[in-house]
Amino acid sequence: MTAEEFKNLSKPDPCFSPELKALWLDYSGDWAGAHEVIDPLPGRSAARVHAYLHRKEGDLWNADYWYGKAGEKRPNLALPEEWETLLIRFLKDS
């Protein structure tokens, strides 16, 4: 699936990873739903999406905590670029 195909979905594919589902929810304007999906999950990939969500929320302290859990630093990208980068990363893994 391409990024454009992903963006044009009317609902998330049931086969999506939780990370992709959270990115789809966020793209669709449901930040809270995206956070609900990703919040309880362990692991670096979930932490990475969690970090992005808190950065988008404006809670940089919390975002930096989650970037650290993901083994990364806060990127110097606009939020839409960060979202697109994450989407491409997780689409490759699916």
N, C-alpha and C positions, 0 to 999 in steps of 0.2 A: 504494500500500500504506500502511496506517495503522501507527502504532507498535504497536498491540495485535496486528495481524496479524503484524508482524515478530517480536514476542515469542513468538508461538505457533507459529512455524515449527519443524519437526523437524530441518531442515538449512538452510544458507544457499542462497538461490537462485543458480544458476550465473551469472545476469546481474548479480549484485551487484557494485558497485565494490569494490576492495580495502578501502576505508574501512568500507563496510557489512559486508563479510565479517568484518573484524576486530571490529567492534562486536558482531556476532552471536556470534562465538566468545567474546568477553569475557562477554557476557550469559549464555552457556551454561556458563560456568565454566572456560573454556580461555584463561586470560591468556597463557600461553606461546604457544599457537597464534595468538592475536591479534597478539602482538608479532612473531612470525615472519612473518606476512603483511605487516605495516606497516613493519617495520624497514628493509628495503632500498629503500623507495620514496622518490623525491624529491617535492618540491612541498609547498605550504603545507597542503593538506588532509590529506595523510598525516602531516605534522609535527604537525598539531593532534590527530589520534587518538593519535599516538605520545606526545604530551605527557600526554594523559589517562591512558594506560596506565601511564606512569611515576609519575604522581601517585597512581594507585591502588596501585601497588607500594609507595609510600612514599618513593620517591627524588625528593625535591622539587628538588634541584639539577639532576638530569637532566631532570625535567619542565619546569622553568623554561627550560632550554636549548631544548627542543622548542617550548614556547610562543613563545619568541622567534623560532625558525625559521618558525613559523606566522604571525608578525606579530601576536601576541596576548599578553595577560598572563594569568597564572593566575586563573581566575574564583573569585569568592567564593561558590561553590555547593557543596552536598554532592555527593559522587561520583555518586549515582544521578541527581541533577538534571543534572549535567554530561553524563553518558551520554545521558540523554533529549534534551537540547539538541542534542548531536551527531547523534543518530539522526534527529531532525526535520530538521536541516540537510541531512544527506546523503540522506534520503529525498526531499526536495524536488528535489535535484539529479539524482536517478535517473530 
